[in-house]
Structures are given as C-alpha cells and as structure tokens.
Amino acid sequence: MVGVALRVWIDQDLCTGDGLCVDHCPDVFMLLEDGIAYVRENGTVLNDPGGADSLAVVPPSRDHEVVVAAEDCPGECIFIEG
C-alpha cells in the first residue's frame, strides 16, 4: 500500500546475534553490548525487548533492506508490520 509506513521489531529471545540485519540495514538495526540485535528509529535505540515501545517506523528508503534482513535472519526474529 502506498503511504503506509512499515514498522519493525525484533524478538530478542529468538535473536542469534549474527548481525546480518545490521549488515543489510545499519540505519534500522544495531547490535548492543549484549550481542543481541535491536531496532532503532531516527538514531534512537528502542531496547524494550519485545515491547510495543520497540516498534520502529522504517524510513521508506529502507523498506527493501529491512524486508531482506527479515528474510535472511537465521533466528527468524525480525517482524514487520504495515
């Protein structure tokens, strides 16, 4: 749908810490010192694991990279809404 922003979150319980998501889209994903991936929005890390506060809006220019990251994730822990 045109005009609908994607939103993404990570289930940290499933994250394997491989960092492939960061390789695909470092603007949206990052690894913290715990070795687990988190999402970020406008540079702010949303680190409430699995919580509603950790649902990041994806910049439209990064939609494709976020989808590819979710598809390639070995832990299948990236969830996209929108």
N, CA and C atoms as an extended XYZ file, in Angstrom:
246
Properties=species:S:1:pos:R:3:atomname:S:1:resname:S:1:resid:I:1 pbc="F F F"
N         0.832       -1.185        0.000 N   MET     1
C         0.000        0.000        0.000 CA  MET     1
C         0.879        1.252        0.000 C   MET     1
N         0.513        2.175       -0.825 N   VAL     2
C         1.240        3.427       -0.897 CA  VAL     2
C         0.885        4.291        0.304 C   VAL     2
N         1.893        4.896        0.894 N   GLY     3
C         1.657        5.804        2.009 CA  GLY     3
C         1.615        5.159        3.378 C   GLY     3
N         1.702        3.839        3.451 N   VAL     4
C         1.691        3.158        4.743 CA  VAL     4
C         3.131        2.828        5.126 C   VAL     4
N         3.576        3.370        6.229 N   ALA     5
C         4.946        3.118        6.676 CA  ALA     5
C         5.065        1.725        7.282 C   ALA     5
N         6.153        1.052        6.941 N   LEU     6
C         6.444       -0.222        7.597 CA  LEU     6
C         6.948        0.060        9.003 C   LEU     6
N         6.639       -0.866        9.892 N   ARG     7
C         7.176       -0.823       11.253 CA  ARG     7
C         7.818       -2.178       11.508 C   ARG     7
N         8.882       -2.174       12.299 N   VAL     8
C         9.637       -3.406       12.517 CA  VAL     8
C        10.013       -3.535       13.986 C   VAL     8
N        10.077       -4.780       14.451 N   TRP     9
C        10.549       -5.062       15.801 CA  TRP     9
C        11.288       -6.393       15.789 C   TRP     9
N        12.071       -6.616       16.820 N   ILE    10
C        12.846       -7.846       16.952 CA  ILE    10
C        12.464       -8.549       18.240 C   ILE    10
N        12.245       -9.858       18.130 N   ASP    11
C        12.036      -10.686       19.317 CA  ASP    11
C        13.417      -11.122       19.792 C   ASP    11
N        13.940      -10.450       20.807 N   GLN    12
C        15.292      -10.728       21.279 CA  GLN    12
C        15.463      -12.155       21.805 C   GLN    12
N        14.393      -12.804       22.214 N   ASP    13
C        14.500      -14.196       22.677 CA  ASP    13
C        14.891      -15.133       21.533 C   ASP    13
N        14.585      -14.745       20.301 N   LEU    14
C        14.902      -15.570       19.135 CA  LEU    14
C        16.198      -15.150       18.439 C   LEU    14
N        16.707      -13.972       18.763 N   CYS    15
C        17.872      -13.425       18.078 CA  CYS    15
C        19.116      -14.270       18.356 C   CYS    15
N        19.834      -14.610       17.289 N   THR    16
C        21.062      -15.395       17.413 CA  THR    16
C        22.307      -14.516       17.447 C   THR    16
N        22.141      -13.213       17.247 N   GLY    17
C        23.262      -12.285       17.321 CA  GLY    17
C        24.207      -12.339       16.144 C   GLY    17
N        23.771      -12.892       15.021 N   ASP    18
C        24.636      -12.983       13.841 CA  ASP    18
C        24.936      -11.630       13.206 C   ASP    18
N        24.063      -10.671       13.375 N   GLY    19
C        24.302       -9.330       12.848 CA  GLY    19
C        24.014       -9.148       11.373 C   GLY    19
N        23.385      -10.130       10.742 N   LEU    20
C        23.065       -9.973        9.325 CA  LEU    20
C        22.128       -8.797        9.093 C   LEU    20
N        21.244       -8.547       10.035 N   CYS    21
C        20.321       -7.420        9.891 CA  CYS    21
C        21.089       -6.105        9.846 C   CYS    21
N        22.119       -5.998       10.665 N   VAL    22
C        22.946       -4.791       10.679 CA  VAL    22
C        23.683       -4.653        9.348 C   VAL    22
N        24.159       -5.771        8.805 N   ASP    23
C        24.820       -5.737        7.503 CA  ASP    23
C        23.878       -5.217        6.421 C   ASP    23
N        22.620       -5.638        6.485 N   HIS    24
C        21.641       -5.228        5.477 CA  HIS    24
C        21.173       -3.787        5.658 C   HIS    24
N        20.979       -3.367        6.896 N   CYS    25
C        20.392       -2.048        7.123 CA  CYS    25
C        20.824       -1.457        8.467 C   CYS    25
N        22.043       -0.919        8.529 N   PRO    26
C        22.526       -0.363        9.799 CA  PRO    26
C        21.770        0.880       10.266 C   PRO    26
N        20.982        1.481        9.388 N   ASP    27
C        20.166        2.624        9.801 CA  ASP    27
C        19.012        2.215       10.711 C   ASP    27
N        18.608        0.938       10.618 N   VAL    28
C        17.440        0.462       11.368 CA  VAL    28
C        17.817       -0.549       12.446 C   VAL    28
N        18.881       -1.330       12.228 N   PHE    29
C        19.256       -2.385       13.167 CA  PHE    29
C        20.637       -2.120       13.757 C   PHE    29
N        20.827       -2.560       14.986 N   MET    30
C        22.156       -2.500       15.595 CA  MET    30
C        22.284       -3.576       16.656 C   MET    30
N        23.524       -3.988       16.917 N   LEU    31
C        23.819       -4.927       17.994 CA  LEU    31
C        24.263       -4.121       19.199 C   LEU    31
N        23.726       -4.456       20.355 N   LEU    32
C        24.162       -3.821       21.589 CA  LEU    32
C        25.214       -4.696       22.261 C   LEU    32
N        25.744       -4.211       23.373 N   GLU    33
C        26.820       -4.923       24.064 CA  GLU    33
C        26.415       -6.314       24.544 C   GLU    33
N        25.109       -6.590       24.605 N   ASP    34
C        24.663       -7.929       24.989 CA  ASP    34
C        24.739       -8.926       23.830 C   ASP    34
N        25.147       -8.434       22.624 N   GLY    35
C        25.289       -9.310       21.462 CA  GLY    35
C        23.985       -9.600       20.752 C   GLY    35
N        22.945       -8.896       21.106 N   ILE    36
C        21.621       -9.106       20.542 CA  ILE    36
C        21.240       -7.888       19.693 C   ILE    36
N        20.479       -8.138       18.621 N   ALA    37
C        20.054       -7.063       17.726 CA  ALA    37
C        18.824       -6.340       18.274 C   ALA    37
N        18.808       -5.045       18.009 N   TYR    38
C        17.693       -4.169       18.368 CA  TYR    38
C        17.390       -3.269       17.184 C   TYR    38
N        16.202       -2.710       17.172 N   VAL    39
C        15.849       -1.737       16.138 CA  VAL    39
C        16.120       -0.332       16.667 C   VAL    39
N        16.262        0.576       15.711 N   ARG    40
C        16.388        1.974       16.101 CA  ARG    40
C        15.575        2.820       15.141 C   ARG    40
N        15.155        3.945       15.670 N   GLU    41
C        14.340        4.876       14.893 CA  GLU    41
C        14.935        6.263       15.067 C   GLU    41
N        15.255        6.907       13.953 N   ASN    42
C        15.878        8.240       13.990 CA  ASN    42
C        17.118        8.253       14.883 C   ASN    42
N        17.886        7.170       14.866 N   GLY    43
C        19.114        7.102       15.644 CA  GLY    43
C        18.947        6.685       17.087 C   GLY    43
N        17.710        6.555       17.559 N   THR    44
C        17.448        6.165       18.944 CA  THR    44
C        17.181        4.668       19.022 C   THR    44
N        17.944        3.966       19.852 N   VAL    45
C        17.760        2.525       20.021 CA  VAL    45
C        16.502        2.284       20.846 C   VAL    45
N        15.665        1.407       20.335 N   LEU    46
C        14.446        1.024       21.045 CA  LEU    46
C        14.731       -0.331       21.677 C   LEU    46
N        15.085       -0.310       22.946 N   ASN    47
C        15.590       -1.530       23.578 CA  ASN    47
C        14.704       -2.068       24.681 C   ASN    47
N        13.405       -1.995       24.461 N   ASP    48
C        12.454       -2.645       25.356 CA  ASP    48
C        12.119       -3.987       24.707 C   ASP    48
N        12.864       -5.041       25.028 N   PRO    49
C        12.727       -6.295       24.279 CA  PRO    49
C        11.291       -6.779       24.148 C   PRO    49
N        10.892       -6.920       22.895 N   GLY    50
C         9.584       -7.462       22.595 CA  GLY    50
C         8.422       -6.564       22.954 C   GLY    50
N         8.693       -5.382       23.449 N   GLY    51
C         7.617       -4.499       23.865 CA  GLY    51
C         7.134       -3.581       22.773 C   GLY    51
N         5.970       -3.015       22.966 N   ALA    52
C         5.379       -2.112       21.983 CA  ALA    52
C         6.242       -0.880       21.758 C   ALA    52
N         7.025       -0.492       22.760 N   ASP    53
C         7.897        0.663       22.605 CA  ASP    53
C         9.075        0.360       21.680 C   ASP    53
N         9.237       -0.867       21.295 N   SER    54
C        10.344       -1.246       20.415 CA  SER    54
C         9.890       -1.467       18.981 C   SER    54
N         8.779       -0.890       18.599 N   LEU    55
C         8.274       -0.972       17.236 CA  LEU    55
C         8.734        0.283       16.508 C   LEU    55
N         9.709        0.125       15.606 N   ALA    56
C        10.312        1.269       14.925 CA  ALA    56
C         9.666        1.494       13.562 C   ALA    56
N         9.452        2.754       13.245 N   VAL    57
C         8.983        3.124       11.911 CA  VAL    57
C        10.180        3.091       10.978 C   VAL    57
N        10.013        2.405        9.855 N   VAL    58
C        11.095        2.248        8.885 CA  VAL    58
C        11.047        3.411        7.895 C   VAL    58
N        12.177        4.098        7.690 N   PRO    59
C        12.190        5.127        6.648 CA  PRO    59
C        11.848        4.487        5.305 C   PRO    59
N        10.984        5.102        4.506 N   PRO    60
C        10.579        4.495        3.223 CA  PRO    60
C        11.752        4.099        2.338 C   PRO    60
N        12.842        4.824        2.417 N   SER    61
C        14.010        4.495        1.595 CA  SER    61
C        14.700        3.220        2.057 C   SER    61
N        14.320        2.698        3.208 N   ARG    62
C        14.949        1.489        3.763 CA  ARG    62
C        14.016        0.280        3.789 C   ARG    62
N        12.819        0.411        3.229 N   ASP    63
C        11.853       -0.695        3.231 CA  ASP    63
C        12.463       -1.987        2.684 C   ASP    63
N        13.077       -1.907        1.515 N   HIS    64
C        13.607       -3.110        0.866 CA  HIS    64
C        14.677       -3.777        1.726 C   HIS    64
N        15.599       -2.985        2.274 N   GLU    65
C        16.675       -3.544        3.086 CA  GLU    65
C        16.134       -4.238        4.332 C   GLU    65
N        15.099       -3.667        4.934 N   VAL    66
C        14.500       -4.260        6.138 CA  VAL    66
C        13.825       -5.589        5.801 C   VAL    66
N        13.131       -5.644        4.671 N   VAL    67
C        12.479       -6.890        4.252 CA  VAL    67
C        13.524       -7.963        3.980 C   VAL    67
N        14.597       -7.604        3.293 N   VAL    68
C        15.664       -8.575        3.010 CA  VAL    68
C        16.308       -9.048        4.311 C   VAL    68
N        16.522       -8.142        5.250 N   ALA    69
C        17.093       -8.524        6.542 CA  ALA    69
C        16.205       -9.544        7.243 C   ALA    69
N        14.899       -9.318        7.220 N   ALA    70
C        13.963      -10.252        7.853 CA  ALA    70
C        14.001      -11.612        7.162 C   ALA    70
N        14.091      -11.607        5.842 N   GLU    71
C        14.129      -12.867        5.098 CA  GLU    71
C        15.414      -13.642        5.362 C   GLU    71
N        16.533      -12.934        5.534 N   ASP    72
C        17.827      -13.588        5.729 CA  ASP    72
C        18.140      -13.936        7.182 C   ASP    72
N        17.358      -13.453        8.111 N   CYS    73
C        17.642      -13.638        9.529 CA  CYS    73
C        17.601      -15.118        9.919 C   CYS    73
N        18.725      -15.669       10.409 N   PRO    74
C        18.737      -17.081       10.788 CA  PRO    74
C        17.867      -17.382       12.015 C   PRO    74
N        17.641      -16.402       12.860 N   GLY    75
C        16.808      -16.607       14.038 CA  GLY    75
C        15.328      -16.366       13.789 C   GLY    75
N        15.000      -15.883       12.575 N   GLU    76
C        13.618      -15.555       12.211 CA  GLU    76
C        12.963      -14.699       13.296 C   GLU    76
N        13.699      -13.688       13.755 N   CYS    77
C        13.230      -12.888       14.874 CA  CYS    77
C        12.806      -11.485       14.503 C   CYS    77
N        12.877      -11.121       13.216 N   ILE    78
C        12.502       -9.789       12.760 CA  ILE    78
C        11.074       -9.837       12.253 C   ILE    78
N        10.241       -8.972       12.810 N   PHE    79
C         8.833       -8.939       12.449 CA  PHE    79
C         8.477       -7.574       11.882 C   PHE    79
N         7.787       -7.602       10.737 N   ILE    80
C         7.434       -6.374       10.031 CA  ILE    80
C         5.918       -6.219       10.021 C   ILE    80
N         5.475       -5.013       10.310 N   GLU    81
C         4.053       -4.687       10.257 CA  GLU    81
C         3.880       -3.520        9.303 C   GLU    81
N         2.700       -3.455        8.706 N   GLY    82
C         2.435       -2.297        7.856 CA  GLY    82
C         1.866       -2.620        6.541 C   GLY    82
